[in-house]
Amino acid sequence: MNYMDRIVCITGATSGIGRATALLLAGKGCRIIACGRRGDRLVGLKEELGSKVHTLAFDVRNRLDVEAAFASLPEAFSPVDTLINNAGNAHGLDPIQEGDPDDWDAMIDINVKGLLYVTRALLPSLIKSGRGHLLNIGSTAGKEVYPKGNVYCASKHAVDALNQAFRIDLNAEGIRVGAINPGLVETEFSKVRFKGDEARAETVYEGYEPLRPEDIADIIWFALSRPAHVNIADLVVMPTAQASSTQVRKAP
C-alpha cells in the first residue's frame, strides 16, 4: 500500500507514544498533523520533520478550539484520512473517597470528551477521503479495574465502549475503527499522574523492562498498513513481565 499520500492526524504528539508514532509514520512517507498543547515541543517536531508535518496547538478539552484548529488546515493536509486518538492522561492515584474532583474532571474531559471532540471534528474528512481509518489508543485499564484507579479506569473503559460503538456506527461508511490498548509503557504518564514527583514515577518502571513508545508506534504502523479489507479491531499489548494491572514480575 502506498502511504506517500496518507494524511495522519495524531493527538498528544508532543511526547511518548504520539511523538514516536509521528516520527515513524513520517519516515514511512505519511504527512503528519501533529496536535498538542505544548507549542515549544511542536516547534521542535516541526524542525525535525520539516514539510512532512503540520502542527496544531490546542487543548482537546476545548471543543471550540478543536473545531477552529481543524478548520484551519491547509489544502496540503486535507482531507485527513487517518486519525490516531492518542491524547490522554491520568491524574492522581487515590481511593475514591480521597480523590480530587479536579483530577476527575481532567481525566474525563481529556480521555473521553476530548476524544469525542476530535473525532467528531474530523469524521467528515475521514468519510470524504473514502479510506478513513480511526485508531483509538486505550489502555489495559479499559479492560480491568485496579486499586485506586477508579476514575482513570472508568475513562478508559469509556474509550473501549466508544471504540466498539464507533466501529458499528461507521461501518456503513467503510471506515476502519480499532483500538490499541497498552499496558505499562515508560513515558511521561507516571510523572503526570504523580504531579511531577519524578522519584515516585521512576519506581513504576523499576525492576523489569517496560514497553517503550517505539514499541507501540510499531504496532500502530502494523495496524495502519494492513490491506484495506483487514481491520485490527482491538489489540492488547503488555510487557512480558506484566500479567495484569496488579501483577508485574520484578527483579528482587
N, C-alpha and C positions, 0 to 999 in steps of 0.2 A: 504494500500500500504506500502511495506517495504522500508524505507528510509535509512536503515543501510549501503547500498552500493551506495547511491547517492553521486555524487561529484558536489558541487555547487561552482561556481566562483562568487565572489561579488566584484565589483569595488567600490571605495570610502568607504572601510570597516573600516577606522580608526576613524570614528566618526558618530554621528547621526543615520540615518536610516540604513546605511551599517553596522555599528558596532552592532546595536540592532538585525539586521537580522542574522548576523554571530553567535551571542550568542544563539539566539532562535533555529536556524536550527542545530547548533552543538548539542544542547540539545535534538533535535528530532532524532539524530543519523546520520545526514549527515556529510560527510567530506567536509571541507570548504577550498577553496582557497581564501584567503583574500588579496586584492590588494589595494595599496595606495601609496601616495608619502612620508608620514611621517614614516620613519623607526622606530623611537622610539616607536610610538604607535603600530606598527605592532609587535614589540618585546613584548610589554605588552599584546597584544591579544594572542600571542603565549604562553606566560607564563600562561595565563588564561585557554586556551583551550588545550594546550599540543599537543598530536599526532593527534587530530581531525582537526588541521588546518595546512596548508602550506601557508606561506606568500610570497608575491612578491612585491617588492618595485620598482615602476616605475611611470612615468608621462604619462597618456593616450594621451597627446598631441604629444608624440614622437613615431612615428609609428615603427621605428626600435627597440626601447626599448620594446615596446609592444610585437612585434614578438619574440624577444630574450627571454623575460620573460616566455612566454608560451611554447616556445621550450625547456625550461629548466625543465619543470615539471617532477617530479619523477614518476615512474610507479604506485605508490600507489595513485597518484592523477590524473590518466588518464585512460580512456578518460573522459573529463568533459562532463556531460550530462545536466547541468543546468547553465545558465548564467543570472545573475542579473546585468544589466547595471544601476548602481546607481550613479556613479561619475558624478558630475555636480556642477555648480557654478553660482552665479550672482555677477557682479562687477558694482557698481555704480547704482544710481537711478536718472537719469538726462534726461531732454528733449533732443530729438535727436540733436538739434543744439548745445547743450553744451556737448554732450557725448565725452568720451575719446576713441579714436580708439584702444588704448592698452586694454581697458576694453572690447571693441567689440571683439578683437582678442581672448582674454582669454575665453569669453563665447562661441564663435563659435568653437574654437579649442577644448575645453573640452566637451561641451554639444553635439556637432554634430560630429566633426571629430574624437574625442576620442572614442565616442560610436561606430562609424563605424570601427575604427581600431581594437578595442577589439572584436567586433562581427565577423569581417572578420577573425581574427586570430583563433577564437575558433569554427567557424562553421564546419570545417572538423571533429572536435571532437564531436560536438553535433550530427552531421549526423551519424558518426560512432557508437555512443552509441545506436542508434536505439530507443531512447526515449527522444530526445532532447526537452528542454523547455527553452525558451528565454523570460525573463521579463524585460521590459524597465521601469525605474522609470521616469515618465514625471512630469507634473505639471498642475494645473488649468491654469497656464499661457500659456499652449499649447492649451487651449480651448477658451480663450478670451484674449483680449489685455487691459492693463490698463495704465493710465497716467505714463509716464516716464519709462515704462517697455520695450519699443521698441525692442532693440536687444535681451534682455533676452527672451521676449515673442516670438520673431521670432525663436530663437534657440529651444525653447520648442515646438513651432508649427512644427518645422522640426522633432523633436523626434516623435511627433504624426504622421506625414506623414510617417516617416521611419518605425514606428511600423506597420502601415497598409500595407506598401509595403513589409516588411519582411514576414508578415503573408501570403501574396499572393505568393511571390517568393518561400517560404519554404514549402508551402502546400504539394507539391509533395513528400517532404522528410519526412512528418509525424511529423514535429516539431511544437510544440505548441508555439505560439507567442502572448504575451499580454502586456498590459501596466497598471501600477498603477499610477494615477495622483492625488497627494495630494494637498490640499490647504495649509493653514497655519500650519506648524509643527515647534515646538520650537526646533531648532538645532543651529549649528553654522552658518547657512545660512545667517542670517541678519548681524552677526558680520563680515562675509567675504564681503557681499555686501557693508557695510559701512566702510570697510577697517580698522577694529579694533576698531571702535567707539562703545564701549560696551554700553554706556548710550543710544545712539540712537538706537542700536539694541534691547535693552530691551523694548523700547516703543512699538515695533511692537507687543509684546505679552502681553501687559498690558490691564487689564480691561475685560478679558474673558479667557476661558480655551481653549488653542490651542491644536492641536493634539500633541502627543508625538511620538518619534521614535518607541517606542514599539507598538504603535497602527498600524503603517504602517508595521512593521515586522509581526504582527499577520495576516494582510491582505495578505502579501506576502506568508506566510505559507499556508493560506487558498487556494490561487491560485495554489500553487505548489502541494498541497495534494489532489486536485480533482482527480476523476478517469480519466484514460487515455483518455476517449472519451469526456471529458469536458475541455474546454479552456476558461479562463477568458480573453476575448479579449481586453477589455478596461473598466477600472473602475475609477471613480472619487470619491474622498473622501475628505470631509471638516469637520472642527469642527462645532458643532451645531450652534455656534454663527456666522458663516460665511455664507452669501448668495451668494456672488460673490467676485471677487478680490478687489472690491472697497466698499463692504458693509459688515461690521462686527459689530455686536451688542456688544457694550462695556458698562460696568458699568459706570454710571456718576461719 
